Amino acid sequence: LPCRWDGEEEEEEDLLETLCGVHDPERCLVLLCWLPSRREPVGFALLCRLTASLHVANLCVDAALRRRGLGALLLRSSSALAASMGLHKLTGSVAASSPHLLDFYARLGAAAP
């Protein structure tokens, strides 16, 4: 993935801390998207638990595999995970300068604040 972290082999906690950035790694999860024909994940969603919601801190799909429903699958899986945790809201943010992403999330039912 172009957006994956390309470091030396690291412990799982170190990778999670790197992905989480400013988020508390103890409150974060990473959902991976795999295809049977690939040895590496083709996408991921970095999710951070907030008080009443699960926040999508990062969503990434391999550029060569975009527009095939993998991002939507990751978001639907994130929503199902939130519900299984007793959380009724999935949150995230998108820059207003990214209209294609705003359209993507709107098609999946996201509402602007």
C-alpha positions as CSV (number, residue, x, y, z in Angstrom):
1,L,0.0,0.0,0.0
2,P,1.4,3.4,-0.8
3,C,-0.1,4.7,2.5
4,R,1.3,1.9,4.6
5,W,4.2,2.4,7.1
6,D,7.4,1.2,5.4
7,G,9.7,0.6,8.3
8,E,11.9,-2.2,9.4
9,E,10.2,-5.2,11.1
10,E,8.6,-3.8,14.2
11,E,6.7,-5.1,17.1
12,E,2.9,-4.8,16.8
13,E,2.7,-2.1,19.5
14,D,5.3,0.0,17.8
15,L,3.4,-0.2,14.5
16,L,0.1,0.7,16.2
17,E,1.8,3.7,17.9
18,T,3.2,4.8,14.6
19,L,-0.2,4.5,12.8
20,C,-2.1,6.2,15.7
21,G,0.0,9.3,15.8
22,V,-1.8,11.6,18.2
23,H,-4.3,9.0,19.2
24,D,-4.0,6.8,22.2
25,P,-2.9,3.3,20.9
26,E,-4.6,1.7,23.9
27,R,-8.0,2.9,22.5
28,C,-7.3,2.1,18.8
29,L,-7.9,-0.9,16.6
30,V,-6.8,-1.6,13.0
31,L,-9.1,-3.4,10.6
32,L,-7.3,-5.0,7.7
33,C,-8.7,-5.8,4.3
34,W,-7.2,-8.9,2.7
35,L,-7.7,-10.5,-0.7
36,P,-7.1,-14.2,-1.1
37,S,-4.7,-13.6,-3.9
38,R,-2.5,-11.2,-1.9
39,R,0.0,-11.9,0.8
40,E,-0.3,-8.4,2.3
41,P,-3.4,-6.4,3.3
42,V,-4.8,-4.2,0.5
43,G,-6.4,-1.7,2.9
44,F,-7.0,-0.7,6.5
45,A,-9.1,1.4,8.8
46,L,-7.5,2.8,11.9
47,L,-10.3,3.1,14.5
48,C,-10.1,4.9,17.8
49,R,-12.7,4.5,20.6
50,L,-14.0,7.8,21.9
51,T,-16.5,8.1,24.8
52,A,-19.6,7.5,22.7
53,S,-18.3,6.6,19.3
54,L,-15.8,4.8,17.2
55,H,-13.7,7.3,15.2
56,V,-12.2,6.5,11.8
57,A,-8.8,8.1,12.1
58,N,-7.5,6.8,8.8
59,L,-8.9,4.8,5.9
60,C,-6.7,3.6,3.2
61,V,-7.1,1.2,0.2
62,D,-4.3,0.3,-2.3
63,A,-4.6,2.9,-5.2
64,A,-4.7,0.1,-7.8
65,L,-7.7,-1.5,-6.1
66,R,-9.8,1.6,-5.3
67,R,-13.4,2.0,-6.7
68,R,-14.1,-1.7,-6.1
69,G,-16.0,-1.5,-2.8
70,L,-13.1,-2.2,-0.5
71,G,-13.3,1.2,1.3
72,A,-17.0,0.7,1.7
73,L,-16.5,-2.8,3.1
74,L,-14.0,-1.4,5.6
75,L,-16.5,1.3,6.7
76,R,-19.4,-1.2,6.9
77,S,-17.2,-3.5,9.0
78,S,-16.2,-0.5,11.2
79,S,-19.8,0.3,11.7
80,A,-20.6,-3.3,12.7
81,L,-17.7,-3.3,15.1
82,A,-18.9,-0.1,16.7
83,A,-22.3,-1.6,17.2
84,S,-20.8,-4.8,18.7
85,M,-19.0,-2.5,21.2
86,G,-22.3,-0.9,22.1
87,L,-21.4,2.3,20.3
88,H,-24.1,3.9,18.1
89,K,-22.0,6.3,16.1
90,L,-19.1,6.1,13.7
91,T,-17.3,9.4,13.3
92,G,-14.5,10.8,11.1
93,S,-13.3,13.9,9.4
94,V,-12.6,14.8,5.8
95,A,-11.0,17.9,4.4
96,A,-13.4,20.1,2.5
97,S,-10.8,20.3,-0.2
98,S,-11.4,16.6,-1.0
99,P,-14.8,16.5,-2.7
100,H,-14.4,13.0,-4.0
101,L,-14.0,11.8,-0.4
102,L,-17.0,13.9,0.8
103,D,-19.0,12.2,-2.0
104,F,-17.7,8.8,-1.0
105,Y,-18.8,9.2,2.6
106,A,-22.1,10.8,1.7
107,R,-22.9,7.7,-0.6
108,L,-22.4,5.6,2.5
109,G,-24.8,7.6,4.6
110,A,-22.5,10.0,6.4
111,A,-23.8,13.4,7.3
112,A,-21.9,16.6,7.6
113,P,-22.0,18.2,11.1
